[in-house]
């Protein structure tokens, strides 16, 4: 089975087909992960343990924060990710204003 892993910084990959517990996903040549639970197509699987409070990284950017410890091979979705959209928007706005003021 395959999973999409777009950036080396990512700590999750996207299942490209439905995954059952125990399925082994080939993410890259040397990176494989065993699913610990069912993962619907298009959902994320943890490539390594993600401690509570740490960023969930997909496509090289943070998409949320782990609301609980997420073990390697677990389904990563809204049940264990905290939304950080507002926080990211404030950071991006501050960075934009800093760069604009530096010109």
N, CA, C and O atoms as CSV, one atom per row, in Angstrom:
chain,resi,resn,atom,element,x,y,z
A,1,UNK,N,N,0.848,-1.176,0.000
A,1,UNK,CA,C,0.000,0.000,0.000
A,1,UNK,C,C,0.890,1.234,0.000
A,1,UNK,O,O,2.029,1.198,0.466
A,2,UNK,N,N,0.358,2.312,-0.525
A,2,UNK,CA,C,1.129,3.533,-0.641
A,2,UNK,C,C,0.477,4.666,0.142
A,2,UNK,O,O,-0.726,4.671,0.401
A,3,UNK,N,N,1.319,5.622,0.504
A,3,UNK,CA,C,0.847,6.840,1.153
A,3,UNK,C,C,1.637,8.004,0.572
A,3,UNK,O,O,2.801,7.850,0.202
A,4,UNK,N,N,1.010,9.150,0.494
A,4,UNK,CA,C,1.627,10.349,-0.069
A,4,UNK,C,C,2.357,11.113,1.022
A,4,UNK,O,O,1.772,11.488,2.038
A,5,UNK,N,N,3.641,11.337,0.797
A,5,UNK,CA,C,4.505,12.053,1.738
A,5,UNK,C,C,5.225,13.111,0.921
A,5,UNK,O,O,6.159,12.786,0.187
A,6,UNK,N,N,4.815,14.368,1.028
A,6,UNK,CA,C,5.265,15.407,0.111
A,6,UNK,C,C,6.539,16.126,0.519
A,6,UNK,O,O,7.246,16.645,-0.345
A,7,UNK,N,N,6.851,16.174,1.795
A,7,UNK,CA,C,7.977,16.988,2.249
A,7,UNK,C,C,8.723,16.241,3.355
A,7,UNK,O,O,8.086,15.609,4.199
A,8,UNK,N,N,10.045,16.297,3.370
A,8,UNK,CA,C,10.806,15.606,4.419
A,8,UNK,C,C,10.449,16.042,5.838
A,8,UNK,O,O,10.650,15.283,6.785
A,9,UNK,N,N,9.924,17.250,5.993
A,9,UNK,CA,C,9.550,17.746,7.322
A,9,UNK,C,C,8.226,17.149,7.810
A,9,UNK,O,O,7.920,17.226,9.000
A,10,UNK,N,N,7.446,16.560,6.912
A,10,UNK,CA,C,6.124,16.032,7.282
A,10,UNK,C,C,6.224,14.933,8.332
A,10,UNK,O,O,7.084,14.056,8.251
A,11,UNK,N,N,5.334,14.993,9.316
A,11,UNK,CA,C,5.248,13.895,10.279
A,11,UNK,C,C,3.982,13.077,10.063
A,11,UNK,O,O,3.640,12.219,10.877
A,12,UNK,N,N,3.287,13.349,8.955
A,12,UNK,CA,C,2.130,12.562,8.539
A,12,UNK,C,C,2.236,12.296,7.039
A,12,UNK,O,O,2.938,12.999,6.313
A,13,UNK,N,N,1.523,11.268,6.598
A,13,UNK,CA,C,1.378,10.983,5.171
A,13,UNK,C,C,-0.111,10.804,4.920
A,13,UNK,O,O,-0.882,10.577,5.852
A,14,UNK,N,N,-0.513,10.907,3.654
A,14,UNK,CA,C,-1.920,10.794,3.286
A,14,UNK,C,C,-2.161,9.420,2.650
A,14,UNK,O,O,-1.468,9.033,1.709
A,15,UNK,N,N,-3.138,8.701,3.170
A,15,UNK,CA,C,-3.499,7.400,2.622
A,15,UNK,C,C,-4.159,7.602,1.259
A,15,UNK,O,O,-5.106,8.378,1.138
A,16,UNK,N,N,-3.668,6.914,0.241
A,16,UNK,CA,C,-4.227,7.071,-1.104
A,16,UNK,C,C,-5.283,6.007,-1.402
A,16,UNK,O,O,-5.827,5.955,-2.505
A,17,UNK,N,N,-5.565,5.172,-0.426
A,17,UNK,CA,C,-6.638,4.183,-0.513
A,17,UNK,C,C,-7.037,3.842,0.922
A,17,UNK,O,O,-6.268,4.107,1.845
A,18,UNK,N,N,-8.210,3.266,1.131
A,18,UNK,CA,C,-8.591,2.912,2.505
A,18,UNK,C,C,-7.568,1.949,3.120
A,18,UNK,O,O,-7.065,1.046,2.452
A,19,UNK,N,N,-7.276,2.161,4.393
A,19,UNK,CA,C,-6.270,1.370,5.102
A,19,UNK,C,C,-6.934,0.651,6.267
A,19,UNK,O,O,-7.767,1.221,6.972
A,20,UNK,N,N,-6.558,-0.596,6.458
A,20,UNK,CA,C,-7.044,-1.372,7.616
A,20,UNK,C,C,-5.939,-1.457,8.658
A,20,UNK,O,O,-4.756,-1.340,8.337
A,21,UNK,N,N,-6.335,-1.662,9.905
A,21,UNK,CA,C,-5.353,-1.866,10.965
A,21,UNK,C,C,-4.460,-3.039,10.580
A,21,UNK,O,O,-4.944,-4.093,10.167
A,22,UNK,N,N,-3.157,-2.844,10.721
A,22,UNK,CA,C,-2.198,-3.889,10.387
A,22,UNK,C,C,-1.620,-3.771,8.986
A,22,UNK,O,O,-0.603,-4.396,8.685
A,23,UNK,N,N,-2.255,-2.975,8.121
A,23,UNK,CA,C,-1.705,-2.769,6.780
A,23,UNK,C,C,-0.366,-2.038,6.886
A,23,UNK,O,O,-0.191,-1.154,7.725
A,24,UNK,N,N,0.562,-2.418,6.031
A,24,UNK,CA,C,1.869,-1.768,5.979
A,24,UNK,C,C,1.872,-0.825,4.792
A,24,UNK,O,O,1.614,-1.235,3.660
A,25,UNK,N,N,2.165,0.441,5.055
A,25,UNK,CA,C,2.195,1.456,4.007
A,25,UNK,C,C,3.633,1.800,3.662
A,25,UNK,O,O,4.457,2.047,4.543
A,26,UNK,N,N,3.918,1.813,2.387
A,26,UNK,CA,C,5.219,2.229,1.889
A,26,UNK,C,C,5.122,3.715,1.583
A,26,UNK,O,O,4.383,4.128,0.690
A,27,UNK,N,N,5.862,4.502,2.321
A,27,UNK,CA,C,5.796,5.946,2.162
A,27,UNK,C,C,6.918,6.415,1.248
A,27,UNK,O,O,6.693,7.229,0.352
A,28,UNK,N,N,8.087,5.920,1.465
A,28,UNK,CA,C,9.258,6.175,0.635
A,28,UNK,C,C,10.039,4.874,0.599
A,28,UNK,O,O,9.669,3.906,1.263
A,29,UNK,N,N,11.113,4.847,-0.172
A,29,UNK,CA,C,11.890,3.614,-0.295
A,29,UNK,C,C,12.260,3.027,1.057
A,29,UNK,O,O,12.154,1.818,1.262
A,30,UNK,N,N,12.686,3.865,1.964
A,30,UNK,CA,C,13.169,3.370,3.252
A,30,UNK,C,C,12.209,3.657,4.398
A,30,UNK,O,O,12.531,3.382,5.553
A,31,UNK,N,N,11.043,4.203,4.101
A,31,UNK,CA,C,10.104,4.566,5.153
A,31,UNK,C,C,8.810,3.786,4.983
A,31,UNK,O,O,8.072,3.979,4.017
A,32,UNK,N,N,8.553,2.907,5.933
A,32,UNK,CA,C,7.296,2.174,5.950
A,32,UNK,C,C,6.678,2.350,7.325
A,32,UNK,O,O,7.384,2.559,8.311
A,33,UNK,N,N,5.367,2.265,7.384
A,33,UNK,CA,C,4.664,2.412,8.657
A,33,UNK,C,C,3.492,1.444,8.658
A,33,UNK,O,O,2.830,1.251,7.638
A,34,UNK,N,N,3.245,0.842,9.805
A,34,UNK,CA,C,2.127,-0.080,9.965
A,34,UNK,C,C,0.966,0.653,10.611
A,34,UNK,O,O,1.117,1.251,11.676
A,35,UNK,N,N,-0.192,0.606,9.969
A,35,UNK,CA,C,-1.386,1.287,10.496
A,35,UNK,C,C,-1.871,0.578,11.756
A,35,UNK,O,O,-1.992,-0.647,11.775
A,36,UNK,N,N,-2.142,1.333,12.787
A,36,UNK,CA,C,-2.634,0.765,14.041
A,36,UNK,C,C,-4.158,0.755,14.100
A,36,UNK,O,O,-4.746,0.184,15.019
A,37,UNK,N,N,-4.793,1.390,13.114
A,37,UNK,CA,C,-6.253,1.454,13.065
A,37,UNK,C,C,-6.689,1.747,11.634
A,37,UNK,O,O,-5.852,2.033,10.778
A,38,UNK,N,N,-7.975,1.679,11.371
A,38,UNK,CA,C,-8.479,1.994,10.043
A,38,UNK,C,C,-8.272,3.471,9.743
A,38,UNK,O,O,-8.436,4.329,10.610
A,39,UNK,N,N,-7.905,3.749,8.486
A,39,UNK,CA,C,-7.692,5.120,8.042
A,39,UNK,C,C,-8.384,5.278,6.697
A,39,UNK,O,O,-8.006,4.612,5.733
A,40,UNK,N,N,-9.386,6.143,6.610
A,40,UNK,CA,C,-10.072,6.342,5.331
A,40,UNK,C,C,-9.151,6.956,4.280
A,40,UNK,O,O,-8.195,7.659,4.609
A,41,UNK,N,N,-9.446,6.686,3.031
A,41,UNK,CA,C,-8.695,7.275,1.932
A,41,UNK,C,C,-8.719,8.806,2.071
A,41,UNK,O,O,-9.759,9.396,2.362
A,42,UNK,N,N,-7.576,9.424,1.863
A,42,UNK,CA,C,-7.466,10.871,1.953
A,42,UNK,C,C,-7.169,11.382,3.353
A,42,UNK,O,O,-6.907,12.571,3.536
A,43,UNK,N,N,-7.207,10.502,4.339
A,43,UNK,CA,C,-6.890,10.905,5.704
A,43,UNK,C,C,-5.411,10.657,5.982
A,43,UNK,O,O,-4.712,10.034,5.183
A,44,UNK,N,N,-4.953,11.149,7.113
A,44,UNK,CA,C,-3.537,11.112,7.445
A,44,UNK,C,C,-3.190,9.972,8.395
A,44,UNK,O,O,-4.004,9.533,9.207
A,45,UNK,N,N,-1.939,9.510,8.259
A,45,UNK,CA,C,-1.363,8.524,9.170
A,45,UNK,C,C,-0.090,9.127,9.755
A,45,UNK,O,O,0.690,9.765,9.048
A,46,UNK,N,N,0.110,8.918,11.052
A,46,UNK,CA,C,1.315,9.440,11.711
A,46,UNK,C,C,2.526,8.617,11.290
A,46,UNK,O,O,2.521,7.390,11.397
A,47,UNK,N,N,3.565,9.300,10.811
A,47,UNK,CA,C,4.789,8.629,10.405
A,47,UNK,C,C,5.726,8.382,11.577
A,47,UNK,O,O,6.603,7.519,11.517
A,48,UNK,N,N,5.534,9.136,12.624
A,48,UNK,CA,C,6.302,8.967,13.868
A,48,UNK,C,C,5.421,9.437,15.013
A,48,UNK,O,O,4.384,10.060,14.786
A,49,UNK,N,N,5.821,9.147,16.224
A,49,UNK,CA,C,5.062,9.621,17.379
A,49,UNK,C,C,5.012,11.144,17.349
A,49,UNK,O,O,6.020,11.808,17.108
A,50,UNK,N,N,3.824,11.685,17.597
A,50,UNK,CA,C,3.645,13.137,17.668
A,50,UNK,C,C,3.122,13.443,19.072
A,50,UNK,O,O,1.963,13.155,19.371
A,51,UNK,N,N,3.952,14.018,19.930
A,51,UNK,CA,C,3.518,14.309,21.300
A,51,UNK,C,C,2.426,15.379,21.334
A,51,UNK,O,O,2.374,16.252,20.467
A,52,UNK,N,N,1.568,15.304,22.327
A,52,UNK,CA,C,0.534,16.320,22.531
A,52,UNK,C,C,1.182,17.692,22.568
A,52,UNK,O,O,2.210,17.886,23.216
A,53,UNK,N,N,0.572,18.649,21.866
A,53,UNK,CA,C,1.067,20.013,21.835
A,53,UNK,C,C,2.027,20.308,20.701
A,53,UNK,O,O,2.333,21.471,20.438
A,54,UNK,N,N,2.508,19.276,20.024
A,54,UNK,CA,C,3.445,19.482,18.912
A,54,UNK,C,C,2.690,19.663,17.601
A,54,UNK,O,O,1.557,19.201,17.461
A,55,UNK,N,N,3.320,20.335,16.644
A,55,UNK,CA,C,2.705,20.614,15.348
A,55,UNK,C,C,2.564,19.346,14.522
A,55,UNK,O,O,3.430,18.471,14.531
A,56,UNK,N,N,1.448,19.272,13.809
A,56,UNK,CA,C,1.240,18.247,12.792
A,56,UNK,C,C,1.636,18.909,11.472
A,56,UNK,O,O,1.075,19.936,11.090
A,57,UNK,N,N,2.611,18.309,10.778
A,57,UNK,CA,C,3.172,18.907,9.575
A,57,UNK,C,C,2.749,18.092,8.347
A,57,UNK,O,O,2.981,16.885,8.279
A,58,UNK,N,N,2.125,18.772,7.382
A,58,UNK,CA,C,1.695,18.152,6.127
A,58,UNK,C,C,2.077,19.107,5.001
A,58,UNK,O,O,1.829,20.309,5.090
A,59,UNK,N,N,2.677,18.574,3.950
A,59,UNK,CA,C,3.145,19.384,2.818
A,59,UNK,C,C,4.140,20.449,3.270
A,59,UNK,O,O,4.236,21.515,2.662
A,60,UNK,N,N,4.882,20.154,4.342
A,60,UNK,CA,C,5.920,21.055,4.818
A,60,UNK,C,C,5.447,22.207,5.683
A,60,UNK,O,O,6.257,23.047,6.075
A,61,UNK,N,N,4.159,22.271,5.995
A,61,UNK,CA,C,3.640,23.365,6.818
A,61,UNK,C,C,2.787,22.812,7.963
A,61,UNK,O,O,2.183,21.748,7.828
A,62,UNK,N,N,2.738,23.528,9.083
A,62,UNK,CA,C,1.885,23.081,10.173
A,62,UNK,C,C,0.411,23.208,9.791
A,62,UNK,O,O,-0.018,24.236,9.267
A,63,UNK,N,N,-0.349,22.163,10.058
A,63,UNK,CA,C,-1.791,22.181,9.762
A,63,UNK,C,C,-2.631,22.086,11.029
A,63,UNK,O,O,-3.857,22.182,10.976
A,64,UNK,N,N,-1.978,21.901,12.153
A,64,UNK,CA,C,-2.682,21.779,13.417
A,64,UNK,C,C,-1.695,21.399,14.501
A,64,UNK,O,O,-0.492,21.289,14.266
A,65,UNK,N,N,-2.234,21.200,15.694
A,65,UNK,CA,C,-1.419,20.804,16.846
A,65,UNK,C,C,-2.043,19.550,17.438
A,65,UNK,O,O,-3.263,19.464,17.582
A,66,UNK,N,N,-1.216,18.594,17.775
A,66,UNK,CA,C,-1.721,17.357,18.375
A,66,UNK,C,C,-2.421,17.685,19.691
A,66,UNK,O,O,-1.819,18.269,20.593
A,67,UNK,N,N,-3.683,17.311,19.795
A,67,UNK,CA,C,-4.440,17.574,21.029
A,67,UNK,C,C,-4.225,16.469,22.055
A,67,UNK,O,O,-4.672,16.573,23.198
A,68,UNK,N,N,-3.541,15.417,21.639
A,68,UNK,CA,C,-3.193,14.293,22.514
A,68,UNK,C,C,-1.977,13.625,21.889
A,68,UNK,O,O,-1.624,13.930,20.749
A,69,UNK,N,N,-1.336,12.728,22.611
A,69,UNK,CA,C,-0.238,11.978,22.015
A,69,UNK,C,C,-0.787,11.155,20.857
A,69,UNK,O,O,-1.805,10.478,20.998
A,70,UNK,N,N,-0.109,11.215,19.713
A,70,UNK,CA,C,-0.512,10.453,18.535
A,70,UNK,C,C,0.621,9.482,18.218
A,70,UNK,O,O,1.699,9.910,17.807
A,71,UNK,N,N,0.396,8.191,18.402
A,71,UNK,CA,C,1.470,7.233,18.132
A,71,UNK,C,C,1.675,6.983,16.643
A,71,UNK,O,O,0.754,7.144,15.842
A,72,UNK,N,N,2.870,6.594,16.289
A,72,UNK,CA,C,3.213,6.213,14.913
A,72,UNK,C,C,2.200,5.183,14.420
A,72,UNK,O,O,1.890,4.221,15.122
A,73,UNK,N,N,1.690,5.393,13.209
A,73,UNK,CA,C,0.731,4.461,12.615
A,73,UNK,C,C,-0.725,4.782,12.899
A,73,UNK,O,O,-1.618,4.113,12.378
A,74,UNK,N,N,-0.980,5.804,13.724
A,74,UNK,CA,C,-2.354,6.160,14.099
A,74,UNK,C,C,-3.014,7.051,13.047
A,74,UNK,O,O,-2.347,7.745,12.278
A,75,UNK,N,N,-4.326,7.007,13.042
A,75,UNK,CA,C,-5.155,7.884,12.205
A,75,UNK,C,C,-5.025,9.303,12.771
A,75,UNK,O,O,-5.213,9.513,13.969
A,76,UNK,N,N,-4.708,10.264,11.919
A,76,UNK,CA,C,-4.562,11.658,12.335
A,76,UNK,C,C,-5.673,12.440,11.655
A,76,UNK,O,O,-5.719,12.536,10.428
A,77,UNK,N,N,-6.564,12.995,12.459
A,77,UNK,CA,C,-7.716,13.725,11.920
A,77,UNK,C,C,-8.241,14.663,13.010
A,77,UNK,O,O,-7.557,14.907,14.004
A,78,UNK,N,N,-9.435,15.179,12.824
A,78,UNK,CA,C,-9.977,16.190,13.740
A,78,UNK,C,C,-10.154,15.691,15.171
A,78,UNK,O,O,-10.257,16.502,16.091
A,79,UNK,N,N,-10.191,14.389,15.378
A,79,UNK,CA,C,-10.358,13.860,16.733
A,79,UNK,C,C,-9.084,13.982,17.576
A,79,UNK,O,O,-9.139,13.855,18.799
A,80,UNK,N,N,-7.937,14.228,16.929
A,80,UNK,CA,C,-6.706,14.352,17.700
A,80,UNK,C,C,-5.809,15.509,17.241
A,80,UNK,O,O,-4.620,15.553,17.557
A,81,UNK,N,N,-6.407,16.449,16.486
A,81,UNK,CA,C,-5.697,17.665,16.069
A,81,UNK,C,C,-6.482,18.893,16.503
A,81,UNK,O,O,-7.700,18.962,16.333
A,82,UNK,N,N,-5.773,19.849,17.060
A,82,UNK,CA,C,-6.349,21.145,17.434
A,82,UNK,C,C,-6.168,22.112,16.271
A,82,UNK,O,O,-5.085,22.182,15.691
A,83,UNK,N,N,-7.205,22.852,15.926
A,83,UNK,CA,C,-7.150,23.840,14.844
A,83,UNK,C,C,-6.279,25.015,15.279
A,83,UNK,O,O,-6.474,25.580,16.355
A,84,UNK,N,N,-5.324,25.374,14.435
A,84,UNK,CA,C,-4.443,26.506,14.738
A,84,UNK,C,C,-4.508,27.562,13.632
A,84,UNK,O,O,-3.583,28.361,13.482
A,85,UNK,N,N,-5.587,27.567,12.866
A,85,UNK,CA,C,-5.715,28.496,11.738
A,85,UNK,C,C,-5.557,29.943,12.177
A,85,UNK,O,O,-4.797,30.694,11.566
A,86,UNK,N,N,-6.259,30.342,13.224
A,86,UNK,CA,C,-6.186,31.734,13.678
A,86,UNK,C,C,-4.770,32.088,14.131
A,86,UNK,O,O,-4.263,33.167,13.824
A,87,UNK,N,N,-4.153,31.192,14.848
A,87,UNK,CA,C,-2.775,31.410,15.306
A,87,UNK,C,C,-1.826,31.576,14.117
A,87,UNK,O,O,-0.982,32.472,14.116
A,88,UNK,N,N,-1.964,30.714,13.109
A,88,UNK,CA,C,-1.104,30.815,11.926
A,88,UNK,C,C,-1.350,32.109,11.164
A,88,UNK,O,O,-0.406,32.746,10.697
A,89,UNK,N,N,-2.610,32.497,11.038
A,89,UNK,CA,C,-2.929,33.750,10.340
A,89,UNK,C,C,-2.268,34.935,11.029
A,89,UNK,O,O,-1.740,35.822,10.358
A,90,UNK,N,N,-2.290,34.963,12.351
A,90,UNK,CA,C,-1.646,36.053,13.090
A,90,UNK,C,C,-0.139,36.046,12.873
A,90,UNK,O,O,0.473,37.103,12.720
A,91,UNK,N,N,0.465,34.846,12.858
A,91,UNK,CA,C,1.906,34.752,12.618
A,91,UNK,C,C,2.248,35.224,11.212
A,91,UNK,O,O,3.197,35.988,11.033
A,92,UNK,N,N,1.489,34.781,10.212
A,92,UNK,CA,C,1.745,35.176,8.832
A,92,UNK,C,C,1.536,36.685,8.658
A,92,UNK,O,O,2.295,37.338,7.940
A,93,UNK,N,N,0.514,37.235,9.310
A,93,UNK,CA,C,0.261,38.672,9.233
A,93,UNK,C,C,1.428,39.453,9.837
A,93,UNK,O,O,1.890,40.432,9.252
A,94,UNK,N,N,1.900,39.026,10.995
A,94,UNK,CA,C,3.022,39.701,11.645
A,94,UNK,C,C,4.278,39.625,10.771
A,94,UNK,O,O,5.015,40.604,10.651
A,95,UNK,N,N,4.515,38.468,10.166
A,95,UNK,CA,C,5.680,38.315,9.296
A,95,UNK,C,C,5.555,39.204,8.061
A,95,UNK,O,O,6.528,39.836,7.650
A,96,UNK,N,N,4.373,39.255,7.474
A,96,UNK,CA,C,4.140,40.108,6.308
A,96,UNK,C,C,4.396,41.576,6.665
A,96,UNK,O,O,5.077,42.290,5.930
A,97,UNK,N,N,3.842,42.018,7.801
A,97,UNK,CA,C,4.021,43.407,8.212
A,97,UNK,C,C,5.487,43.717,8.519
A,97,UNK,O,O,5.973,44.811,8.229
A,98,UNK,N,N,6.182,42.750,9.106
A,98,UNK,CA,C,7.604,42.944,9.407
A,98,UNK,C,C,8.386,43.114,8.105
A,98,UNK,O,O,9.221,44.011,7.984
A,99,UNK,N,N,8.109,42.249,7.143
A,99,UNK,CA,C,8.828,42.324,5.862
A,99,UNK,C,C,8.459,43.598,5.095
A,99,UNK,O,O,9.325,44.215,4.474
A,100,UNK,N,N,7.215,43.988,5.130
A,100,UNK,CA,C,6.771,45.192,4.424
A,100,UNK,C,C,7.424,46.433,5.041
A,100,UNK,O,O,7.797,47.366,4.329
A,101,UNK,N,N,7.556,46.433,6.358
A,101,UNK,CA,C,8.172,47.571,7.047
A,101,UNK,C,C,9.681,47.632,6.838
A,101,UNK,O,O,10.291,48.691,6.986
A,102,UNK,N,N,10.276,46.507,6.497
A,102,UNK,CA,C,11.731,46.450,6.317
A,102,UNK,C,C,12.152,46.990,4.962
A,102,UNK,O,O,13.341,47.220,4.740
A,103,UNK,N,N,11.209,47.199,4.047
A,103,UNK,CA,C,11.550,47.650,2.692
A,103,UNK,C,C,11.741,49.143,2.618
A,103,UNK,O,O,12.032,49.675,1.547
